[in-house]
Amino acid sequence: MQQKRRVLYIVGAGRSGSTLFDIVLGNSPEIFSSGELVHLHDRGWLNNEYCGCGQRVNECPFWRDVKSRWTGQFSPDAVTRFLELQHRFERMRFLFFSARLSGVSGDPEFQEYLRYLNRLLLCVLEASGKRYLVDSSKKYVRAFYVSMLADFDVYLIHLVRDSRGVAWSKAKSLAMDARGGVQADQRPAPVAKTARRWLLTNFVCSYLFFFSHKLSGRYLRVRYEDFVADPGSMLRQIGAFCEMDLAEPIRKVVEGEELQAGHTVAGNRLRMNRKVQIRPDLEWKQKLPAGRESTVWRWTGWLLRHYGYVR
């Protein structure tokens, strides 16, 4: 019996370090670092944003190969058709709908969506020549659907960052710099809004494995702060959890060697640097105003304590 391919799917709130985590894992010779595959069709193939290699997605040889393999299995309008299905099904209410039916929906369009998704992941691995795939899309609904795919074993990495650090990151403004990985001007987000979103996302992610028997025993929570403080130790834990050899990325982070950013789609602008090193981002501890810190703690403190954070 042929061994199933393996996906490491990263879930969690935005600005939690998933792009860095993705790149680090992708420095294993057996793992392909894809970035946020959830945005490949719209931001990549339709909007032609930049790949982590520095070329636009439709000019990047790797993603052109993936697109050719994938659309060749379907109709010429496969990209727009998949986006229609994605917008319909990748919503929270469909997550619980599918869970109530033990992970099987009788909707023929949902089965069509799963076929598109299954074939996409296969094409990415075929084009990369790698054994494993890491996807840092973070979307918990998408994670549940990936766990339903027949050709893959899915390991869920729940990446958690202190909500106060997330709130500080999202409170900054960024000017558009397409080549630098910022596709539009980003306005500061109110900390209360960020706190509520962080709370909902991480609460659902914490219990996502209850929705699928296929995720039983394949859920691991990783704190961003623990990872950047001792990445070698954390990678050894992840390697044991996923039954993967992470010797090469462990060597690189222990020796302080620069990490190679590959063909990542979407995600933090960090991916456009090409050469990456792990540097803890704890700026919020000095710069987040006390009033805003209190607001975030009021919303999220109970879950932060559950994750081992203190005030």
Secondary structure, DSSP 4 states (H G I P E B T S, - for coil): -PPPEEEEEEES-TTSSHHHHHHHHTTSTTEEE-B-GGGIIIIIIIT--BBTTSSBGGG-HHHHHHHHHHHTTS-TTHHHHHHHHHHHHSSHHHHHHHHHTTT----HHHHHHHHHHHHHHHHHHHHHT-SEEEEEEE-HHHHHHHTT-TTEEEEEEEEE--HHHHHHHHTS-B--BTTTTB-S-BPPPPHHHHHHHHHHHHHHHHTGGGG-GGGTT-EEEEEHHHHHHSHHHHHHHHHHHHT---HHHHHHHHHTPPEEP-S-BSS-GGGGGSEE------THHHHS-HHHHHHHHHHHHHHHHHTT---
